[in-house]
């Protein structure tokens, strides 16, 4: 259990924990007054942002030794899936909001 | 120093992007701001990252760019072609991809650590007491890393399996299925996963750790399926939003694993914003989250 105590006494852990807690409050604060029409685009945008997991996939891929075929194959798959998440996520969100913008323009014209 | 700066820019654009996304006038720009930050963070990782222990830069560039190219082209095509009405299921599918990505990262990292640590161990036939000492050594230096790997794997795979079921339900490929004891089975399954995880992390049994890891992985996938299966189609956006925040947390575990601030902030931001968004969506539909998750079977009577 020495390693576990080390985990709790390590200043680096607390640095990370601070970031985590501040981020939690920030996430709540940032979107707490969103109008309900924007719920789906916001979900989609957040979906694209958590695609940041792609960075982990790139690191895994980039550190796999060239004869470790399991790591290479899984890492490659992870990079493909992560990119799908990021690129697809942002493009879908943009299309949703494009539709949204057109609608609001039309309604403005009608008024 | 350039890499942390790029990560800082990435984190800031995520926050600004989310903020702008929650106002109708700036929403579209907010999406672009976040995408811009993501591009910087990805490019910086590819070209500037080096292992903190060995100082080595990344290699396998062919594989990395190949993966980025395939994912980018397929993702763009899919997102451009999808019908307006089918967008929520597309979001769910992309969310599942993110969860699978987190799951795969955990698997590769787990394998890497097991191989690395067991290579320095002597073969099986050692007396019991001695093997206990070695057991502690297998992950002894890095219990924190093991915790992060296993938790990231569990959340990632629940999110992956759940999102795929949600996607299948929204496009009509999978029908709602619920049977009477479903809630009991789900809670039982979750308890088994929890017990096995605690055992794995506390005991770190040298001989069975690999089997245990993949058993937990399978059960987590199963849980993801069973968890979404009974939930009605109309409640699906709420569930997707919830799974979305799950994947955010899984990404944040990746941030712990690599000590990577942009993964951490991005993941946690989505985790907390996604949770609040889930609650807001429930409110907009006049449902409580509990009703969506538990009241799916005969719960409509009690709703509202």
Interface residues (C-beta under 8 A of the other chain):
Chain A: X2 X3 X4 X7 X12 X13 X16 X19 X20 X23 X24 X25 X26 X27 X28 X30 X31 X32 X33 X34 X35 X36 X37 X38 X39 X40 X41 X42 X43 X44 X45 X46 X47 X48 X49 X50 X51 X52 X53 X54 X55 X56 X57 X58 X59 X60 X61 X62 X63 X64 X66 X70 X71 X72 X74 X75 X76 X77 X78 X79 X80 X81 X82 X83 X84 X85 X86 X87 X88 X89 X90 X91 X92 X93 X94 X95 X96 X97 X98 X99 X100 X101 X104
Chain B: X10 X14 X15 X17 X18 X19 X21 X22 X23 X24 X27 X28 X30 X31 X32 X34 X35 X38 X41 X42 X45 X46 X49 X51 X56 X57 X58 X59 X60 X61 X63 X64 X66 X67 X68 X70 X71 X72 X74 X75 X76 X78 X79 X80 X82 X84 X87 X88 X90 X91 X93 X94 X95 X97 X98 X100 X101 X102 X104 X105 X107 X108 X109 X111 X112 X139 X140 X141 X142 X143 X144 X237 X240 X241 X244 X245 X247 X248 X250 X251 X252 X254 X255 X256 X257 X258 X259 X260 X261 X262 X263 X264 X265 X266 X267 X268 X269 X270 X271 X272 X273 X274 X276 X277 X280 X281 X284
